[in-house]
């Protein structure tokens, strides 16, 4: 589909209001024992990402996560302790999965906790009745922030009223024991170095209606056929991950060695680009044309106005094509920028 030189269809802010500074937030791309990805279905009346499928995450909280960098603080747009703690806290609140370890046994697996105790703590933390770190400390545990892997930062462009500066992380749940299939890893009896991972559950409809692990490629297929809504950041990151964790021959009975090889390949990709994907900062920018089918072309190279004078940058090689509709983004596609530009030049030559 050739691009045409017309105005962008990216949503415009209402003239009576102006966008404010982006709020600090963080999200976790949680990878299961079989290399599937957790997504949550947002409620339809949500103030952000309504009805969309998203990674677990949310805003930083000064009362829960410690020091939240001020607007003019350079660390506001950098990975840091408050971003990491918020990501793990929000994952716990939204899905019930607790990424924490015994403080006296750092080498052991994730903390095991009874269902009733976990659900009571999840509710208490969400309602700010107890500090997450205090709740963990009472159980001799700490948040497993060390195993969070930075995987891009996204800053909402200024044509959107509600803006965020979101640190994305990868987190790999423990692999199954050697010789076990990935389907038995979640339900298997825990050992000293292996803990049951509870089935993710929604938060009772407060912010989400479902929580589910599926292969990245399956989530993408569902979005492409209109079964779910994925916003450009989620679609883009799932697109990158699917190359490594969702090949055509993925099954639920992969052995741990195959799962580990897929993870290693993804980590090689994350660490070898320039800059590494953990350092990329992306603020989607509508380019000066749209496709013949009406889709906007979003560039991913710029880091946003807050970092315009810094050396931070995003992905110069890819663009996202998207149709913005009343219900949310549709017909999302990731393509190489050079290919889209070549189509643009060919299209203009014919005019």
N, C-alpha and C positions, 0 to 999 in steps of 0.2 A: 504494500500500500504506500503510494508515494505521498510525501508531505506537500502541503500547499502553504503559500506564504500568506497566512491570515493571522488574526489575533489569537492569543492563547485562550483556552477554555478553562483555565485554572480558576477555582472559586475566588470571588472578590470580597473583600471586607466591606461591611456596610459603612457608608460615608459618615454616619453619625458617631462612629466609634473608631478608635485607633488601636492597633495591637500593642500590647505591653511587652516587657522583657520576658524571655522564655523562663518558665518555671523548671527547676531542677527535678529530674525524674530518672528512673532506671528500670530496666527490664531484663529478664533472663530468658534466653533461648535454652530451654531445659531438654536435654537429650536423654532418652530412656535407655534401659539396658539393651534394647534391640535397635538403638539408633533412630528412634522415632522422636517426633517433636511435639511438645505440649502447647496447645492453643486453648484459649478461653473464649467463650462466646459472650460478648458484651450485651447488656440489656438494651432494649430499644430506646429507652428514655435517658440513656447516659449522656452527660454533657460533652463527652469526647469519645470518638470512635463508636458511636451508637450502632448497635446490631452487628458490629464487625467481629472478626476473630483476631485475637491479639495474644502476644506473649504475656505471661504474668509480670506485673510490675506496676509502678505508680510513683507518685510524687514523694520527694524527700520530706521528712517530718523532723522539725527541730526537737520536738519532745521525745521522739523515738530514735532518731538516727544520729544525734550529735550535731556538731557544727555544720550548718548549711551555708556554703559560700555566698557572700553578698553579691549584688548585681555587678559591682565594679571589680570584684575579685577574679583574677585570671583563672583560679582553680575552679570557678563555677562551671567551666566547660572542660574539666579534666577528670579522669578516673580518680577516685579517692575513697577513704574509709566510709564516709556518709553515703556515697552512692552504692557501695558494695553492701552495706548493712541494709539499706532501704530495699535493694533488690531481693535479698533473702527474706526480709520481713514480709514484703508484699507477696512473694511467692507462697509463703506460709499462709498468710491471710486469705489469699485468693484461691489456692488449690489444695491446701492442707498438707502439702509436701514440705517437710522441715529439713532444710539443708544445714544441719548442725552436727557437731562432733563432741564427744566427751573431752572436756578441757584437759584432763589428765592423761588422755590416750589419743594423741593427735593422729597416730598412724592407723587407728581403728576406723571402721566404717561409720556410716551415718548413725546418729542417735536413734535408738529404738524407743518408741513411746506408745502407750496404750491409746486406743482410738478415742475413748471418752476424754482422757486427759488432753490429748492433742486438740480435739474439737473445742473443749472449754478454753484452752489457751489461745487458740486461733480467734475465738470470739472476743476474749478479753483484750488481746492486743489490738484487734481491729477497732474496738470501742475506746481504746486509749485508757483502759482501766489499769493496765500494768505495762511497764516498759518491756519491750521484747528482750533486751539484753538481761534484765533482771529475771524475767521468766526463765530464760536459758540458764542463768547462773544458779538459780534455785535447783536446777536439775543437773548441775555439774557439767554444763555444756557451753559451747561458744558457737557463734555463726561461722560456717565454713567459707569465709570470705576469700581465703587464699586460693581456692580452686575455681574462683570465677575468672573467666578469660575475656578480657575486653575485646569486643567485636563491633566496632564502629560507634560513633556518636552521631545523633541526628538532631538538628536544630530546625524547628518549624519556621518556614519562610514568613515574611511580614505581611503577606496577603491573607493570612489566617489570623483571626482574632485571638484565639486561645493557643498560646505558643509554649513549647517545651524544649529544653535541652536535655536529651535523653541518652544516657549511657547504656549501651547494649552489652550484655555479657553472654557467653556460652558457659554452660555447666553440664558436664558429662556425669550422669548417674553411674554408680559402680557397675563394672562388668560382672556377668555371671561367673561362677566358679569354673575353673578349667574343666572341660569335659561336659558341662551342662549347656543345654540350649538356652537361648535368651528368653524363651517363654516361661521357663521355670525359675528364672532369676528373681522375679518379683514375689512369687509365692513360695519360694524355697525357704527352708528353715534357716534362720540367721545363725552365723557363726560369730566368733570374736571379731572377725574382720569383715563381716557381711551383714547388712541390716535389711529387713523387709522394707520395701518402698510402698507406701499406701497408694491405692488407686486414687488418682486426683479427683476431687469433687468441687463443684461450684460453691460459692459462698452464700447459698440460700437465696439467691436472686437479688442480693444487695447491689452487686455490680456485674455479675455474670450468671448465666443460666446453665452452662455446661463447661466441663473441663475434660480434655481428651487428648491422648497420644495417638498420632498417626504419622506415617512417613511424610517427609517434606514434599515429595512428589505427589502424594495423594492430596495434601492440602492445596497445592498449586492447581491440580486438576479440578478440584471442587470450585476453586475461585474462577477458573477459566470457563466453566460451564454455568456459572451464575448461582451455584448452590450456597456459597458463602461470600462474604465481603472481606477482602484483604486490602488494607491501605498500602500505598507504595513502599514504605519501609519494611513492613512485614513480608510483602510479596518478594521484594528484592532480596532480603536476607534468606528467605526460604529457597529462592532460586539459586543462590550461591551454594547453600548447604546441600541441596538436592543432588548436585553433581557428584558429591562424595558419599552422602549417607543414604541416598535413595535410588541406587541404580536399579535397572529393570529386574535383576535377579534377587532383590531383597526379599527375605522371608523371615518369619518369626522363629525360625529354627537355626539361625546362623550361629556358628560356634564363636566363642569369645575371641579367638585369634582373628577371625574375619572382621568382627566388630571393631577390634583394636586397630586393624590395618586401615579401615575406613576412617576412623578417628584420626589416626596419624596423618593420613593424606589431607584431611581437612585442616589440621594444624599446620602442615607444611604450606598450604595455600595461604592461610591467615598470616603466617610469619614472613613470607618471602616477597610479598608485593612491596612497592615503594610509593608511599609509606606503607608499613604493615597495616593490615586491616584493623588492628587494635588501636591505631592512631588516627585513622581516617575520620574526618568530621564532614557530614553531608547535610546540606540544606537544599532540598530540591528546588530548582529554578526553572520556571517555564521559559522555553526558548521561543524564538520569534515566529515560529510556524506551528501548525498542527497537521495531523495526517488527514488524508482525504476522507477517512471515516469519522472525523471529528475528534479524534483522540489528541490530547495535549502531549507534547514532548518535553519531558522533565530532565534537565541536566543535573548531574550529581557531583560536579567537580567543586562547587563553591561551598565554603564552610558556614556561610551566613554572615549578616552584617556585624554581629558582635565579634567575629574573628576575622573580619575582612583585612585587617592590617597585620595579622599574624601569619605564620608560615604553615598553619594548618590547611589541609585541603582534603577533598573527598576522592571520588573515583572519576578520572578523566576519560575512561574507556567505554563506559556504558551509559545508557539513558533508559528511562522508564516511559513507556507509552501508557496513557490512561484516559479513560472517559469519565469525567466528573458528572454524576447524575444526582438527583435529589436524594436518592437512597444511599449514596456513597460511591466510591470509585468502582468502576466496572471495566472489563476488557483490558486488564493490566497485562503488560508484557515488558520483559527486559530484553534490550537489544544492544548490540555494539554501536557506539556512536558513529564510527566511521561508515558503517553500512547505511544508517539513516541519513547521514550527510550525503553519501553518494546518491541515494535515491532523490534527495532534495535537488542536487545539482542536475541530475538527469531530468527531473520534472521541469526545472526552470529552463533547460535547454529546449524542451519541446514547446514551451509557451511562445 
